[in-house]
Amino acid sequence: MKPSPSELPLLKALWNKRELSARELHEQVAVELGWSLSSTRKTLERMVEKGLVLTDERHGVRIFQAAEGKIATLAELTRQFARAVLEIDGPLPASSFSGSKLLNAEELRELEEYLEDEGKK
């Protein structure tokens, strides 16, 4: 399932911290999104329904984590963008993401593998 633009900052926070409560997630994205805590909670509920995040309860606190890994999600978003916007059917070079603050060198190599595999299908 594709995350919406407003869901992506929450996923990025989860990829960075692995597991967070709704309040911790809200603190991570509040400045960027300008939301209230209730809006963050509502978005998280929608993300659970869509299968984008998983939940667990610890000591009475609901904990959230991303259902899919960062690389797999970014590869799918990249493929969708390439097909829908750029009308490219083959793989995109991962080198175009080399300046990303979201990906380290190892993750960049992994993303490149995902994108190359798509071109072989």
C-alpha distances in whole Angstrom, upper triangle without the diagonal:
4,6,10,13,14,12,12,16,15,13,15,18,16,16,20,21,19,20,21,22,21,24,24,20,22,25,23,21,24,26,23,21,25,23,25,24,23,21,19,19,18,15,14,15,12,10,11,11,7,7,7,11,13,17,20,24,27,30,29,26,22,21,17,15,12,10,10,12,13,14,11,9,12,12,9,10,13,13,11,14,17,16,16,18,21,21,21,20,21,20,21,23,22,25,24,22,25,26,23,24,20,21,24,26,25,21,22,23,20,18,21,21,17,18,21,19,17,20,22,20
4,7,9,11,9,9,13,13,11,14,16,16,16,19,21,19,20,21,22,21,24,23,19,21,24,21,19,22,23,20,19,22,21,24,23,23,20,18,19,17,14,14,15,12,10,13,13,9,10,8,12,15,18,22,25,28,31,30,27,23,21,18,16,13,12,11,13,12,13,11,8,10,11,8,7,11,11,9,11,14,14,13,15,18,18,19,19,20,19,19,21,20,23,21,19,23,23,20,21,18,19,23,24,24,20,20,22,20,17,19,20,16,17,20,19,17,20,22,20
4,7,8,6,6,10,10,8,11,13,13,14,16,18,17,18,18,19,17,20,20,16,17,20,18,15,18,20,17,15,19,18,20,19,19,16,14,16,15,11,11,13,10,8,11,12,9,10,7,10,14,17,20,23,26,29,27,24,21,19,15,14,11,11,11,13,12,14,12,9,10,13,10,9,12,14,12,13,16,17,16,17,19,21,21,21,22,21,20,22,20,23,21,19,22,22,19,19,16,18,22,24,23,20,20,23,20,18,21,22,18,19,22,22,20,23,25,24
4,5,5,6,10,10,10,12,15,15,16,18,20,20,20,20,20,18,20,20,17,17,20,18,15,17,18,15,13,16,15,18,18,18,15,14,15,14,10,12,14,11,10,13,13,11,13,10,13,17,19,23,25,28,31,29,26,22,21,17,17,14,15,15,16,15,17,16,12,13,15,13,10,14,15,13,13,17,17,15,16,19,21,22,23,24,23,22,24,22,25,22,20,24,23,20,20,18,20,24,26,26,22,23,25,23,20,23,24,21,21,25,25,22,25,28,26
4,6,5,8,10,10,11,14,15,16,17,19,20,20,20,21,18,20,20,16,16,18,16,13,15,15,12,10,14,14,17,18,18,14,13,16,15,11,13,16,13,12,16,17,14,16,13,15,19,21,24,27,29,31,30,26,23,22,18,18,15,17,16,17,15,17,17,13,13,16,14,11,14,16,14,13,17,18,16,16,19,21,22,23,24,23,21,23,21,23,21,18,22,21,17,18,16,18,22,25,25,22,22,25,23,20,23,25,22,21,25,26,23,26,29,28
4,6,7,8,10,11,12,14,15,17,18,19,19,17,18,15,17,17,13,12,15,13,10,12,13,10,8,11,10,13,14,14,11,10,13,12,8,11,13,11,11,14,15,14,15,13,14,18,19,22,24,26,29,27,23,21,19,16,16,15,17,17,18,16,19,19,15,15,18,17,14,17,19,17,17,21,22,20,20,23,25,26,27,28,26,25,26,24,26,24,21,24,23,19,19,17,20,23,26,27,23,24,27,25,23,26,27,24,24,28,28,26,29,32,31
4,6,5,6,9,10,11,13,15,16,16,16,15,15,13,15,15,11,12,15,13,10,13,14,12,10,13,12,14,14,14,11,9,11,11,7,8,11,9,7,11,13,11,12,9,10,14,16,19,21,23,26,24,21,18,16,13,13,11,13,13,15,13,16,16,12,13,16,15,13,16,18,17,17,20,21,20,20,23,25,25,26,27,25,24,25,23,25,23,21,23,23,19,18,16,18,22,25,25,21,22,25,23,21,24,25,22,23,26,26,25,28,30,29
4,5,5,6,9,10,10,12,14,14,15,15,16,15,17,16,12,13,15,12,10,13,14,11,11,14,14,17,17,17,14,12,14,14,11,11,14,13,10,13,15,13,14,10,11,15,17,20,23,25,27,26,23,20,18,14,13,11,13,12,13,11,13,14,10,10,14,13,11,13,16,15,15,18,20,19,19,21,23,23,24,25,23,21,22,20,22,20,17,20,19,15,15,12,15,18,21,21,18,19,22,20,17,21,22,20,20,24,24,22,25,28,27
4,5,5,6,9,10,11,12,13,14,13,15,13,14,13,9,10,12,9,7,10,11,8,8,12,12,15,14,16,13,11,14,14,11,11,15,14,12,15,17,16,16,12,13,16,17,20,22,24,26,25,21,19,17,14,13,12,15,14,14,12,15,16,13,13,16,16,14,16,19,19,18,21,23,22,22,24,26,26,27,28,25,23,24,21,23,21,18,20,18,15,13,11,15,18,21,22,18,19,23,21,19,22,24,22,22,26,27,25,28,31,30
4,5,5,6,9,10,11,11,11,10,11,10,12,10,7,8,10,8,7,10,12,10,10,13,12,14,13,14,12,9,11,12,9,8,12,12,10,12,15,14,14,10,10,13,14,17,18,20,22,21,18,15,13,10,10,9,12,13,13,12,15,16,13,14,18,17,16,18,21,20,20,23,25,24,24,26,28,28,29,29,27,26,26,23,25,24,20,22,21,18,16,13,16,19,23,22,19,21,24,22,20,24,25,23,24,27,27,26,29,32,31
4,5,5,6,9,10,10,10,11,13,12,14,13,9,12,14,11,10,14,15,13,13,16,16,17,16,17,15,12,13,14,11,10,13,13,9,12,14,13,12,8,8,11,13,16,19,20,23,22,19,16,13,10,8,6,9,9,9,8,12,12,10,11,14,14,13,16,18,18,18,21,23,22,23,25,27,26,27,27,24,23,23,21,23,22,18,20,20,16,15,12,14,17,20,19,16,18,21,18,17,21,22,19,20,24,24,23,26,28,28
4,5,5,6,9,10,11,12,14,14,15,13,10,12,13,10,9,13,14,12,13,16,16,18,17,19,17,14,16,17,14,13,17,16,13,15,18,17,16,12,12,14,16,19,21,22,25,24,21,18,15,12,10,9,12,11,10,8,11,13,10,10,14,15,13,15,18,18,18,21,23,23,23,24,27,26,27,26,24,22,22,19,20,19,16,17,17,13,11,8,11,14,17,17,14,16,19,17,16,19,21,19,20,23,24,23,26,28,28
4,5,5,6,8,9,8,11,11,12,9,7,10,10,7,8,11,13,11,12,15,15,17,15,17,16,12,14,16,14,12,16,17,14,15,19,18,17,13,12,14,15,17,19,19,22,22,18,16,13,11,9,9,13,13,12,11,14,16,14,14,18,18,17,19,22,22,22,25,27,27,27,28,30,30,30,30,27,25,25,22,24,23,19,20,19,15,13,10,13,15,19,19,16,18,21,20,19,22,24,22,23,27,27,27,30,32,32
4,5,5,5,6,7,10,11,12,10,8,11,12,9,11,14,16,15,15,18,17,18,16,18,17,13,14,16,14,11,15,16,12,13,17,16,14,11,9,11,12,14,16,17,20,20,16,14,10,8,6,6,10,10,10,9,13,14,13,14,17,18,17,19,22,22,23,25,27,27,27,29,31,30,30,30,27,26,26,23,24,24,20,22,21,17,15,12,14,16,20,19,16,18,21,19,18,22,23,21,23,26,26,26,29,31,30
4,6,5,8,10,13,14,16,13,11,14,15,12,13,17,18,17,17,20,20,22,20,22,20,17,18,20,17,15,18,18,15,16,19,17,15,12,11,13,14,16,19,19,22,23,19,17,14,11,8,7,10,9,7,6,10,12,11,11,15,16,15,17,20,21,21,23,25,26,26,27,29,28,28,27,24,23,23,19,21,21,17,18,18,15,13,9,11,13,16,15,12,15,17,15,15,19,19,18,20,23,23,23,26,28,28
4,6,9,10,14,15,16,12,11,14,14,10,12,16,17,16,17,20,20,22,20,22,21,17,19,21,18,17,20,21,17,18,22,21,19,15,14,15,17,18,20,20,23,23,20,18,15,12,10,10,13,13,11,9,12,15,14,14,17,19,18,20,22,23,23,25,28,28,28,29,31,30,31,29,26,25,24,20,22,22,18,18,17,14,11,9,10,12,15,15,13,15,18,17,17,20,21,20,22,25,25,26,28,30,31
4,6,7,11,13,13,10,9,13,12,10,13,16,17,17,18,20,20,21,19,21,20,17,18,20,18,16,19,20,17,18,21,21,19,16,13,14,14,15,17,16,19,20,16,15,12,10,9,10,14,14,12,12,15,17,16,17,20,21,21,23,26,26,26,29,31,31,31,33,35,33,34,33,30,28,28,24,25,25,22,22,21,18,15,13,14,15,19,18,16,19,21,20,20,23,24,23,25,28,28,28,31,33,33
4,7,11,13,15,12,11,15,15,13,15,18,20,19,20,22,22,22,20,22,21,17,17,20,18,15,18,19,16,16,19,19,16,14,11,11,12,13,15,15,18,19,16,14,10,8,6,7,10,11,10,11,14,15,15,16,19,20,20,22,25,25,26,28,30,30,31,32,34,33,33,32,29,28,27,24,26,26,22,23,23,19,17,14,15,16,19,18,16,19,21,19,19,23,23,21,24,27,26,27,30,31,31
4,7,10,12,9,9,13,13,12,14,17,20,19,20,22,20,20,17,19,19,15,15,18,16,13,15,17,15,14,18,18,16,13,10,10,9,9,11,11,14,15,12,10,6,6,5,8,11,13,13,14,17,18,17,19,22,22,22,25,27,27,28,31,32,32,33,35,36,35,35,34,32,31,31,27,29,29,25,26,26,22,20,17,19,20,23,21,19,22,24,22,22,26,26,25,27,30,29,29,33,34,34
4,7,8,6,6,9,10,10,12,14,17,17,17,19,17,17,14,16,16,12,12,15,14,11,14,16,14,14,18,18,17,14,11,11,10,10,11,11,13,13,10,9,5,5,7,10,13,15,15,16,19,20,19,20,24,24,23,26,28,28,29,32,33,33,33,35,37,37,37,36,34,32,33,29,31,30,27,28,27,23,21,18,20,22,25,24,22,25,27,25,25,28,29,27,29,32,32,32,35,37,36
4,5,5,6,8,10,11,13,14,17,18,17,18,16,15,11,13,14,11,10,13,13,10,12,15,14,13,17,18,17,15,12,11,9,10,9,10,11,11,7,6,5,6,9,12,15,18,18,19,23,23,21,23,26,26,25,28,31,30,31,34,35,34,35,37,39,39,39,39,36,35,36,32,34,33,30,31,30,26,24,21,24,25,29,28,25,28,31,28,28,32,32,30,32,35,35,34,38,39,39
4,6,5,6,9,10,11,11,15,16,14,15,12,11,8,9,10,7,6,10,10,8,10,13,12,12,15,17,16,15,12,12,10,12,12,13,14,13,9,7,7,7,10,13,15,18,19,19,23,24,21,23,26,26,25,28,30,29,29,33,34,33,33,36,38,38,38,38,36,35,36,32,34,33,30,31,30,26,24,22,24,26,30,29,27,29,32,29,29,32,33,31,32,36,35,34,38,40,39
4,5,5,6,9,10,10,13,15,14,14,12,10,7,10,11,8,8,12,13,11,13,16,16,16,19,20,20,18,15,16,14,15,14,14,15,13,10,10,10,11,13,16,19,21,22,22,25,26,24,25,29,28,27,30,32,31,32,35,36,35,36,38,40,40,41,41,38,37,37,34,36,34,31,32,30,27,24,22,25,27,31,31,28,30,33,31,31,34,35,33,35,38,38,37,40,42,42
4,5,5,6,9,10,13,14,14,15,13,13,10,13,14,10,11,15,14,12,15,18,16,17,20,21,20,18,15,15,14,15,14,14,15,15,11,11,9,10,12,14,18,20,20,19,23,24,22,23,27,27,26,28,31,30,30,34,35,34,35,37,39,39,39,39,36,35,35,32,33,32,28,29,28,24,21,19,22,24,28,27,25,27,30,29,28,32,33,31,32,36,36,35,39,41,40
4,5,5,6,8,11,12,11,13,11,12,9,12,12,8,9,12,11,9,13,15,13,14,18,18,17,15,12,14,13,15,15,16,18,17,13,11,10,9,10,12,15,17,17,16,20,21,19,20,24,24,22,25,27,27,27,30,32,31,31,33,35,35,36,36,33,32,32,29,30,29,26,27,25,22,19,17,20,22,26,26,23,25,28,26,25,29,30,28,29,33,33,32,35,37,37
4,5,5,5,9,10,9,10,8,8,6,9,9,6,8,11,11,10,13,15,14,16,19,19,19,17,15,16,16,17,17,18,19,18,14,13,12,12,14,15,18,20,20,19,23,24,21,22,26,26,24,26,29,28,28,31,33,31,31,34,36,36,37,38,35,33,34,31,32,31,27,29,27,23,21,19,22,25,28,29,26,28,31,29,28,31,33,31,32,35,35,35,38,40,39
4,6,5,8,10,10,10,10,10,9,12,12,10,12,15,14,14,17,19,18,19,22,23,22,20,18,19,18,19,19,19,20,19,16,15,14,14,15,17,21,22,22,20,24,26,23,23,27,27,25,28,31,30,30,33,35,34,33,35,38,38,39,39,36,34,34,31,32,31,27,28,26,23,20,19,22,24,28,28,26,28,31,30,29,32,34,32,33,36,37,36,39,41,41
4,6,8,8,10,11,11,12,11,14,14,11,13,16,14,14,17,18,17,18,22,21,21,18,16,18,18,19,20,20,21,21,17,16,14,13,14,15,19,19,19,17,21,22,20,20,24,24,22,24,28,27,26,29,32,31,30,32,35,35,36,36,33,31,31,27,28,27,23,24,22,19,16,15,18,20,24,25,22,24,27,26,25,28,30,28,29,33,33,33,36,38,38
4,6,5,6,8,8,10,10,13,11,9,12,14,12,12,16,17,15,18,20,20,20,17,16,18,19,21,22,22,24,23,19,18,16,14,15,15,19,19,19,17,21,22,19,19,23,23,21,23,26,25,24,27,30,28,28,30,32,33,34,34,32,29,30,27,28,26,23,24,22,19,16,15,19,21,25,26,23,24,28,26,25,28,30,28,29,32,33,32,34,37,37
4,6,5,5,6,7,8,11,10,9,12,14,13,14,17,18,17,20,22,22,23,20,19,21,21,22,23,23,25,23,20,19,18,17,18,18,22,23,23,21,24,26,23,23,26,26,24,26,29,28,27,30,32,31,30,32,35,35,37,37,35,33,33,30,31,29,26,27,25,22,19,19,22,25,28,29,27,28,31,30,28,32,34,32,32,36,36,35,38,41,40
4,6,5,8,10,12,15,13,12,16,17,16,17,20,21,20,23,25,25,25,22,21,24,24,26,26,27,28,27,23,22,21,20,21,21,24,25,24,22,25,27,24,23,27,27,24,26,29,28,27,30,32,31,29,32,35,35,37,37,35,32,32,30,30,28,25,26,23,21,18,18,22,24,28,29,27,27,31,30,29,32,34,32,32,36,37,36,38,41,41
4,6,8,12,13,16,13,12,16,17,15,16,19,19,18,21,23,23,23,20,20,23,23,26,27,27,29,28,24,23,21,19,20,19,22,22,22,19,22,24,21,20,23,24,21,22,26,25,23,26,28,27,26,28,31,31,33,34,31,29,29,26,27,25,22,23,21,18,16,16,19,22,26,27,24,25,28,28,26,28,31,29,29,33,34,32,35,38,37
4,5,9,11,13,10,9,13,14,12,14,17,16,16,19,21,20,22,19,19,22,22,25,26,27,28,27,23,21,20,18,19,19,22,22,22,20,23,24,21,20,24,23,20,23,26,24,23,26,28,26,25,28,31,31,33,34,32,30,30,28,29,26,24,26,23,20,19,18,22,25,28,29,26,27,30,29,27,30,32,30,30,33,34,33,35,38,37
4,7,10,12,10,10,13,14,13,15,18,18,18,21,23,23,24,21,21,24,24,26,27,28,29,27,24,22,22,20,22,22,25,25,26,24,27,28,24,24,28,27,24,26,29,28,26,30,32,29,29,31,34,35,37,38,36,33,34,32,32,30,27,29,26,24,22,21,25,28,31,32,29,30,34,33,31,34,36,33,33,37,38,36,39,42,41
4,7,8,6,7,10,11,10,13,15,15,16,19,20,20,22,20,19,21,21,24,24,25,26,24,21,19,19,18,20,20,23,24,25,23,27,27,24,24,28,27,24,27,30,28,27,31,32,30,29,32,35,36,37,38,36,34,35,33,34,32,29,31,29,25,24,22,26,29,33,33,30,31,35,33,31,34,36,34,34,38,38,36,39,42,41
4,5,5,7,9,10,11,13,15,16,17,19,20,21,23,21,20,22,21,23,22,24,24,22,19,18,18,18,20,21,24,26,27,26,29,30,26,27,30,30,27,30,33,31,30,34,35,33,33,36,38,39,40,41,39,37,38,36,37,35,32,34,32,28,26,25,29,31,35,35,32,34,37,35,34,37,39,36,37,40,41,39,42,44,43
4,5,5,6,9,10,11,12,14,15,16,19,20,21,19,17,19,17,19,19,20,20,18,15,14,15,15,18,19,22,24,25,24,28,28,25,26,30,29,27,30,32,31,31,34,35,34,34,37,39,39,40,41,39,37,38,36,37,35,32,34,32,28,26,25,28,30,34,34,31,33,36,34,33,36,38,35,36,40,40,38,41,44,43
4,5,5,6,9,10,11,12,14,15,17,18,20,19,17,19,17,19,19,20,21,18,16,14,16,15,18,20,22,24,26,25,29,29,26,27,31,29,27,30,33,31,31,34,35,33,34,37,39,40,40,41,40,38,39,37,39,37,34,36,34,31,29,27,30,33,36,36,33,35,38,36,34,38,39,36,37,41,40,39,42,44,43
4,5,5,6,9,10,11,12,14,15,16,18,17,16,18,17,20,20,22,23,21,18,16,17,15,18,18,20,22,24,23,27,27,23,24,28,26,24,27,29,27,27,31,32,30,30,33,35,36,37,38,37,35,36,34,36,34,31,33,32,28,26,25,28,31,34,34,31,32,36,34,32,35,36,33,34,38,38,36,39,41,40
4,5,5,6,9,10,10,12,14,15,16,14,13,15,15,17,18,19,21,19,15,13,13,12,14,15,17,19,21,20,24,24,21,22,25,24,22,25,28,26,26,30,31,29,29,32,34,35,36,36,35,33,34,32,33,32,28,31,29,25,24,22,25,28,31,31,28,29,32,30,29,32,33,31,32,35,35,34,37,39,38
4,5,5,6,9,10,10,12,14,15,14,12,14,12,15,15,17,18,16,13,11,12,11,14,15,17,19,21,21,25,25,22,23,27,25,24,27,29,27,28,32,32,31,31,34,36,37,37,38,36,35,36,34,36,34,31,33,32,28,26,24,27,30,33,32,29,31,34,32,30,34,35,32,33,37,36,35,38,40,38
4,5,5,6,9,10,11,12,14,14,13,14,14,17,17,20,22,19,16,13,14,13,16,16,17,20,22,22,25,25,22,23,27,25,23,27,28,26,27,30,31,29,30,33,34,35,36,37,36,35,36,34,36,34,31,34,33,29,28,25,28,31,34,34,30,32,35,32,31,34,35,32,33,36,36,34,37,39,37
4,5,5,6,9,10,10,12,11,11,13,14,17,18,21,23,20,17,14,14,12,14,13,15,17,19,19,22,21,18,20,23,21,19,23,25,23,23,27,27,25,26,29,31,32,32,33,32,31,32,30,32,31,28,30,29,26,24,22,25,28,31,31,27,29,31,29,27,30,31,28,29,33,32,30,34,36,34
4,5,5,6,9,10,10,9,8,10,10,13,14,17,19,17,14,11,11,8,10,11,12,15,17,17,21,20,17,19,22,21,20,23,25,23,24,28,28,27,28,31,32,32,33,33,32,31,32,30,32,31,28,30,29,25,24,21,24,27,30,29,26,28,30,27,26,29,30,27,28,32,31,30,33,35,33
4,5,5,6,9,10,10,9,10,10,13,14,17,20,17,15,11,12,10,12,13,13,16,19,20,23,22,19,22,24,22,21,25,26,25,26,29,30,28,29,32,33,34,34,35,34,33,35,32,35,34,31,33,33,29,28,25,27,30,33,32,28,30,33,30,28,32,32,29,30,34,33,31,35,36,34
4,5,5,6,9,9,9,11,12,16,18,21,23,21,18,15,15,12,14,13,13,16,18,19,22,20,17,20,22,20,19,23,24,21,23,26,26,25,26,29,30,31,31,32,31,31,33,31,33,32,29,32,31,28,27,24,26,29,32,31,28,29,32,29,27,30,31,27,28,32,31,29,32,34,32
4,5,5,6,5,6,9,10,14,17,20,22,20,18,14,13,10,11,9,10,12,15,15,18,17,14,17,19,17,16,20,21,19,21,24,24,23,25,27,28,29,29,30,28,28,30,27,30,29,26,29,28,25,24,21,23,26,29,28,24,26,28,25,23,27,27,24,25,29,27,26,29,31,29
4,5,5,6,5,6,8,11,14,17,20,18,16,12,12,9,10,9,9,12,15,17,20,18,16,19,21,19,19,23,23,22,24,27,27,26,28,30,31,31,31,32,30,30,32,29,32,31,29,31,31,27,26,23,25,27,30,29,25,27,29,26,25,28,28,25,27,30,29,27,31,32,30
4,5,8,8,9,11,14,17,20,23,21,19,15,15,13,13,13,11,14,18,19,22,19,17,20,22,19,19,23,24,22,24,27,26,25,27,30,31,31,30,32,31,31,33,31,34,33,30,33,33,30,29,26,27,30,33,31,28,30,31,28,27,30,30,26,28,31,29,27,31,32,30
4,6,8,10,13,16,19,22,25,23,21,17,17,14,13,12,10,12,15,17,19,16,14,17,19,16,16,20,20,18,20,23,23,22,24,27,27,27,27,28,27,27,29,28,31,29,27,30,30,27,27,23,25,28,30,29,25,27,28,25,23,27,26,23,24,27,26,24,27,29,26
4,6,7,10,14,17,20,23,22,20,16,15,12,11,9,7,9,13,14,17,14,12,16,17,15,16,19,20,18,21,24,23,23,25,28,28,28,27,28,26,27,28,26,30,29,26,29,30,26,26,22,23,26,28,26,23,25,26,23,22,25,24,21,23,26,24,23,26,27,25
4,7,10,14,17,20,23,22,19,16,14,10,9,6,5,7,10,11,14,12,10,13,15,13,13,17,18,17,19,22,22,22,23,26,26,26,26,26,24,24,26,24,27,26,23,26,26,22,22,18,20,23,25,24,20,22,24,21,19,23,22,19,21,24,23,22,25,27,25
4,7,10,13,16,19,18,16,12,10,6,5,4,5,8,10,12,15,14,12,15,18,16,16,20,21,20,22,25,26,25,27,29,30,29,29,29,27,27,28,26,28,28,25,27,27,23,22,19,20,23,25,24,21,23,25,22,21,24,24,21,23,27,25,24,28,29,28
4,7,11,13,17,16,14,10,8,6,5,6,6,9,12,14,17,16,15,18,20,19,20,23,24,23,25,28,29,28,30,32,33,32,32,32,30,30,31,28,31,31,28,30,30,26,25,21,22,25,27,25,22,25,27,23,23,26,26,23,26,29,27,26,30,31,30
4,7,10,13,12,10,7,5,5,6,9,9,13,15,17,20,20,18,21,24,23,23,26,28,27,29,32,32,32,33,36,36,36,35,36,33,33,34,31,34,34,30,32,32,28,27,23,25,27,30,28,25,28,29,26,26,30,29,27,29,32,31,30,34,35,33
4,7,10,10,8,6,5,7,8,12,12,15,17,20,23,22,21,24,27,26,26,30,31,30,32,35,36,35,37,39,40,39,39,38,36,36,37,34,36,36,33,34,34,31,29,26,27,28,31,29,27,30,31,28,28,32,31,29,32,35,33,33,37,37,36
4,7,6,5,4,6,9,11,15,16,19,21,23,26,26,25,27,30,29,30,33,34,34,35,38,39,39,40,42,43,43,42,42,40,39,40,37,39,39,36,37,37,33,31,28,29,31,34,32,30,33,34,31,32,35,35,33,35,38,37,37,40,41,40
4,5,5,6,7,11,13,17,18,21,22,24,27,27,27,29,32,31,32,35,36,36,38,40,41,41,42,44,45,45,44,44,42,41,41,38,40,40,37,38,37,34,31,28,30,31,34,32,30,33,35,32,33,36,36,34,37,40,38,38,42,43,42
4,6,8,10,14,16,20,21,25,26,27,31,31,30,33,35,35,35,38,40,39,41,44,45,44,45,48,49,48,48,48,45,45,45,41,43,43,40,41,40,36,34,31,33,34,37,35,33,37,38,36,36,40,40,38,40,43,42,42,46,47,46
4,7,9,13,16,20,21,25,26,28,31,31,30,32,35,34,34,38,39,38,40,43,44,43,44,47,48,48,47,47,45,44,45,42,44,43,40,41,40,37,34,31,33,35,38,36,34,37,39,36,37,40,40,38,40,44,42,42,46,47,45
4,6,10,13,17,18,22,23,24,28,28,27,29,32,31,31,34,36,35,37,40,41,40,41,43,45,44,44,44,42,41,42,38,40,40,36,38,37,33,30,28,30,31,35,33,31,34,36,34,33,37,37,35,37,41,40,39,43,44,43
4,7,10,14,15,18,20,22,25,25,23,26,29,28,28,31,33,32,33,36,37,36,38,40,41,41,41,41,39,38,39,36,38,37,34,35,35,31,29,26,28,30,33,31,29,32,34,31,31,35,34,32,34,38,36,36,40,41,39
4,7,11,12,16,17,18,22,22,20,23,26,25,25,28,30,30,31,34,35,34,36,38,39,38,38,38,36,35,36,32,35,34,31,32,31,28,25,22,24,26,29,27,25,28,30,27,27,31,31,29,31,34,33,33,37,38,37
4,7,9,12,14,15,18,18,17,19,22,22,21,25,26,26,27,30,31,31,32,34,35,35,34,34,32,31,32,29,31,31,27,29,29,25,23,20,21,23,27,25,22,25,27,24,24,28,28,26,28,31,30,30,33,34,33
4,6,9,10,11,15,15,14,16,19,19,19,22,24,23,25,27,29,29,30,32,33,32,32,31,29,28,29,26,28,28,25,26,26,22,21,17,18,20,23,22,19,22,24,21,21,24,24,22,24,27,26,26,30,31,30
4,5,7,8,12,11,10,13,15,15,15,18,20,20,21,24,25,25,26,28,29,28,28,28,25,25,25,23,25,25,22,23,24,20,19,15,16,19,21,20,17,19,21,18,17,21,21,19,21,24,23,23,26,28,27
4,7,10,12,11,10,13,15,14,15,18,19,19,21,23,24,24,26,28,28,28,27,27,24,25,26,23,26,26,23,25,26,22,22,18,18,21,23,21,18,20,21,18,18,21,20,18,20,23,22,21,25,26,24
4,7,8,7,7,10,11,11,12,15,16,16,18,20,21,22,24,25,26,24,24,23,21,21,22,19,23,23,20,22,23,20,19,16,16,18,20,18,14,17,18,14,14,17,17,14,16,19,18,18,21,22,21
4,6,6,6,9,10,11,12,14,16,17,18,20,22,23,24,25,26,24,23,22,20,19,20,17,20,20,17,19,20,17,17,13,12,14,16,14,11,13,15,11,11,15,14,12,15,18,17,17,20,22,21
4,6,5,6,8,10,11,12,14,15,16,18,20,21,22,22,24,22,22,21,18,17,17,14,17,17,14,16,16,13,13,9,9,12,14,12,9,11,13,10,9,13,14,12,14,17,17,17,20,22,21
4,5,5,6,9,10,10,12,14,15,16,18,20,20,21,22,20,19,18,15,14,14,11,14,15,12,14,16,13,14,10,9,11,12,10,7,8,10,7,6,9,10,8,10,13,13,13,16,18,18
4,6,5,6,9,10,11,12,14,15,17,18,20,20,21,19,18,17,14,14,15,13,16,17,15,17,19,16,17,13,12,15,16,14,10,12,12,9,8,11,10,7,10,13,12,12,15,16,16
4,5,5,6,9,10,11,12,14,16,16,18,19,20,18,18,18,15,15,16,14,17,17,14,17,18,15,16,13,13,15,17,16,12,13,15,12,10,13,13,10,11,15,14,13,17,19,18
4,5,5,6,9,10,10,12,14,15,16,16,18,16,17,16,13,12,13,11,14,13,11,14,15,12,13,10,10,13,15,14,11,11,13,11,8,11,12,9,10,14,14,13,16,18,18
4,6,5,6,9,10,10,12,14,15,15,16,14,14,13,10,10,11,9,13,13,11,14,16,14,16,13,12,15,15,14,11,10,12,9,6,8,9,6,6,10,10,9,12,14,14
4,5,5,6,9,10,11,12,14,15,15,14,13,13,11,11,14,13,16,15,14,18,19,17,19,16,15,18,19,18,14,14,15,13,10,12,12,9,9,12,12,9,12,15,14
4,6,5,6,9,10,10,11,13,14,13,14,14,13,12,14,13,16,14,13,17,18,15,17,14,15,18,19,19,15,15,17,15,11,13,15,12,11,14,15,12,15,18,17
4,5,5,6,9,10,10,10,12,11,11,11,9,8,10,10,13,11,10,14,15,14,16,14,14,17,18,18,14,13,15,14,10,11,13,10,8,12,13,11,12,16,16
4,5,5,6,8,10,10,10,9,8,9,8,8,11,11,15,13,13,17,19,17,20,18,17,20,20,20,17,15,16,15,11,12,13,10,7,11,11,8,10,13,12
4,5,5,6,8,9,10,9,10,11,11,11,14,15,18,16,16,19,21,19,21,19,19,22,23,23,19,18,19,18,14,15,16,13,11,14,14,11,13,16,15
4,6,5,5,7,8,9,10,12,11,10,13,14,16,14,14,18,19,17,20,18,18,22,22,23,19,18,20,19,15,16,17,15,12,15,16,13,14,18,17
4,6,6,5,6,5,7,9,9,8,11,12,15,13,14,17,19,18,21,19,19,22,22,23,20,17,19,18,14,14,16,14,11,13,15,12,12,15,15
4,6,6,4,5,6,9,10,10,14,15,18,16,17,21,22,21,24,23,22,25,25,25,22,20,21,20,17,17,18,15,12,15,15,12,12,15,14
4,6,6,8,9,12,13,13,17,18,20,18,19,23,23,22,25,23,23,27,27,28,24,23,24,23,19,20,21,18,16,18,19,15,16,19,17
4,6,8,11,13,14,13,16,17,19,16,17,21,22,21,23,22,23,26,27,27,24,22,24,23,20,20,22,19,16,19,20,17,17,20,20
4,5,9,11,12,11,14,15,17,14,16,20,21,20,23,23,23,25,26,26,24,21,23,22,19,18,20,18,15,17,19,16,15,19,19
4,6,9,11,11,15,17,19,17,19,22,24,23,26,25,25,28,28,28,25,23,24,23,20,19,21,19,15,17,18,15,14,17,16
4,6,8,8,12,14,16,15,17,20,22,22,25,24,23,25,25,25,23,20,21,20,17,16,17,16,12,13,15,12,10,14,14
4,7,9,13,15,18,17,18,21,24,23,26,25,24,26,25,25,23,21,20,20,17,15,16,14,11,12,12,9,7,11,10
4,7,10,12,15,15,17,19,22,22,25,24,22,24,23,22,20,18,18,17,15,13,13,12,9,8,10,7,5,8,9
4,7,9,12,12,13,16,19,18,22,20,18,20,19,19,17,14,14,14,11,9,10,9,5,5,8,6,5,8,10
4,6,9,8,10,13,15,15,19,18,16,18,17,17,15,12,13,13,10,8,11,10,6,8,11,9,8,12,14
4,5,6,8,10,13,14,17,17,14,16,14,15,14,10,11,12,9,7,10,11,8,8,12,12,11,14,16
4,5,6,7,11,11,14,13,11,12,11,12,10,7,8,9,7,5,9,9,7,9,12,12,12,15,17
4,5,5,9,10,13,14,11,12,10,12,12,8,9,12,10,8,12,13,11,12,15,16,15,18,21
4,6,8,9,13,13,12,13,13,15,13,10,12,14,11,10,14,14,12,14,17,16,16,19,21
4,6,5,9,9,8,10,10,12,10,7,10,12,9,10,13,13,12,14,17,17,17,21,22
4,6,9,10,8,9,8,11,10,7,10,12,11,11,14,15,14,16,19,19,20,22,25
4,7,9,8,9,10,13,12,10,13,15,14,14,18,18,17,19,22,22,23,26,28
4,5,6,8,10,12,11,9,13,14,12,13,17,17,16,19,21,21,22,25,27
4,6,8,10,13,11,11,15,15,14,16,19,19,19,22,24,24,25,28,29
4,7,10,12,9,10,13,13,12,14,17,16,17,20,21,21,23,26,27
4,7,8,6,6,9,10,9,11,14,14,15,17,19,19,21,24,25
4,6,5,6,9,10,10,12,14,15,16,18,20,21,23,25,26
4,6,5,6,9,10,11,13,14,15,17,19,20,21,23,25
4,5,5,6,9,10,11,13,14,15,17,19,20,22,24
4,5,5,6,9,10,11,12,14,15,17,19,20,22
4,5,5,6,9,10,10,12,14,16,17,19,21
4,5,5,6,9,10,10,12,14,16,17,19
4,5,5,6,9,10,11,13,15,16,17
4,5,5,6,9,10,11,13,15,16
4,5,5,6,8,10,11,13,15
4,5,5,6,9,10,11,13
4,6,5,6,9,10,11
4,5,5,7,9,11
4,5,5,7,9
4,5,5,7
4,5,5
4,6
4
